[in-house]
C-alpha cells in the first residue's frame, strides 16, 4: 500500500513550523509502522523512495505524548526489554513522526536518461527533479541485499563494464556517465538498457541480473551497508552473496513480529510501575529481600503494589519458565508463553471478581454447553475483554524468519535499546476446544495421518529451501490436529463474516495446537472499532455456536472450484495446502497466523472417496 501524497508542511499551535524543521513526506498508520513500514523497510511516497530510519534517535524525536510507553511484562520478558512504545501518530496535530532517509540514492531522469546519485542532478531544495530537465526523477527500481539483512545500491557501473577488464579502472574513473533507457519493446528486463558514455563497454540490458549468482560472477560481495542507520553505517565487510531485488519486493523487508495476550495477574495494569525492576526482583526468593529492594527503590515506602501482589507476580513469572530446559531457546520460551495463555483461557476470569481496570475478562457462556458435544466441540468461553500487544522484534531480508533456527535478524538500532515499537489492540473473542478423546481417535486414522504427512513434507521442503542452511531449518508444525484447528478457524471466521456482519479482515485467529492443547481463539483485536461492542462474544453462546459450526462445516463441503479443489494433490505455496483455495477457506493475510498455508478442508468434511477423514463427517451424515 502506498501512503497518501505528500502534504504541505504543517505549522505548530503558534503558527510557526515545528522545532525539528524537517519536511514531511506522506503519512502512515501506527499499525503500518509495525507490520508494513517498520524500521529498515522501503516506503514509496509519490515518485520518491525512502527507507525508515533506525530507532537510535527515537528517544529524542518521539514525543512522550504521541508515543507513550506501553507495558506487557510477559512479552517484554520474552524479548528481553523493559517496555514498549507506540509509534508516533501521523495525523494533522502530530509534532513529529517516523524519520526516513532517501534510498536508493541512485536515480534516473526519464528526459535526459542520466543515471547517477540524486545529489548530482542538482535538484532544488526539498524537491526530487532533474535540475536541467525539470522533470521528476525516478528512484532506481533495483536494490541489492544479502541474507544477513544488509541493503545496498545496485552496482550499475560494474554491470555495464562487466565485459571489460574490471581491474583496469575504478568506479567513475572511466571518464563516462551512466545512462538508463527503456526500449519499450517489452515489459521485461530485456527492455531496460544501461550504457556508459565512455564507449569502452556496450549497452547492456538488465536481463540476468536477478540470477542467484549474477553479482557473485562479477566478483562483488556484500560490504555490510545499513542505510537505515545512516549513509555511512556499515558493519565490517559481510562477504555474503548479494541478490538483486525489485525495490518493492516483499523479500526486501520481512518483519519479525511477536505478540502476547494480557492475562492475569498482569492484566490489571497494577504492575506497570515496576517495569524495569523484574529481572532484579527475580533474584530474590524471600519476602524480606524483596521488601528491602522495594524500600531502596521507592522513597518513603510508597510502593505501587503491595508485597503480597509482588510475590504473586514473581510466582506467576516463574510458572512460565520452560520446564526441563537448562538453557531454553527463544522458541521454548515462546511456547511456554502460549501454554499459559491456553490455561488461562480454559480457566476463565470472571469480570465480577475484578476491578474495571481488568483487561482480560473470560467467562463461561450462560447456555447449555452439552449442546456442542455431538460436534466434538467443547469448553467454549466468552472472552469479553482482551488486550494484545504486538511488537516488532527485528526484520530479515531474503530469509524467512520462521524457516530457520538461526535467522539473520537485523536489529532496529545500532546501539542496544531497552524497548521496542509495538501496537496495543483491544477487542473480544470466542475461545473453543475440540474434544480430546474424539480428536485422539480421529488422529490415529491412517488416511488422516497420510493427508497431514503430505502437507508436512511439502512444508518442510519449503522451510529447507528458504533456510540458508537446510540442516538448521525448523520442523514443520503440520500435524493432523494443527491442520484441522487451522482450517476450522478459517471456516468459522468466514461464517461470522457472512452471518454476523464482521469484515473478515477484522477477525483474527490464535491457535493452540500441541500434544496437550487443541483450542483456538477467534477475536476482534484491531486498532479500529470493528466488532468491539459485544457482537462477537454473543456468537459463543452454545445455541448460536452450534448453528454456526454446523453451517460453516456444511458450507465447506462445497467449493465453487470443485471438484478440482477437493481432488488436488497439492495447492498453495510449494504445495503446503491440499483442499484449500481462495474460493473456500483462505482468509485475508492479516487474519491468519500462518500466511494461508497448512489448510485442508477435507480434514473437516472428508472426501468423496474417503469420507471418514473428515472430523465432522458424523455431523454431515446426520
Secondary structure by P-SEA (a helix, b strand, c coil): ccccccccccccccccccccccccccccccccccccccccbbbbcccbbbbbbcccccccccccccbbbbbbaaaaaaaccccccccccccccccccccccccccbbbbccccccccccccccccccccccccccccccccbbbbcccccccccaaaaaaaccccccccccccccbbbbbbbcccccccccbbbbbccccccccccccccccccccccccccccccccccccccccccccbbbbbccccccccccbbbbbccccccccccccccccaaaaaaacccaaaaaaaaaaccccccccccaaaaaaaaaaaaaacccccccccaaaaaaaaaaaaaaaaaaccccccccccccbbbbbbcccccccccccccccccccbbbbbbbbccccccccccccccccccccccccccbbbbbbbbbccccccccaaaaaaaaacaaaaaaaaaaaaaaaaaaaaacccccccccccccaaaaaaaaaaaaaaaaaacccccccccbbbbbbccccccbbbbbccccccccccaaaaaaacaaaaaaaaaaaaaaacccccccccccccccccccccccccccccccccccccccccccccccccccccccccccccccccc
